[in-house]
Amino acid sequence: MSTPSQPRNWCLVRLDDNGNEFVVRTDLTRAAAEALARQFEAHGHKQSYWVRQQSCSPDDIREDR
């Protein structure tokens, strides 16, 4: 019996220096989104990163690397 895969309905969100929110990545598992948030925050930038359940459309995505 196989275990069900983790839902990929989480996204990573960034708050920039001007108070604007941007969706950085979508279609992530919660664990992957949280790991990615920790990775981005470890870079020491002023921006804040957090995860939330996906309610964004692909048009909202702005890649931040």
Buried (B, 14 or more C-beta within 10 A) or exposed (E): EEEEEEEBBBBBBBBBEEEEEBBBBBBBBBEBBBBBBEEBBEEEEEBEBBBEEBEBEEEEBEEBE
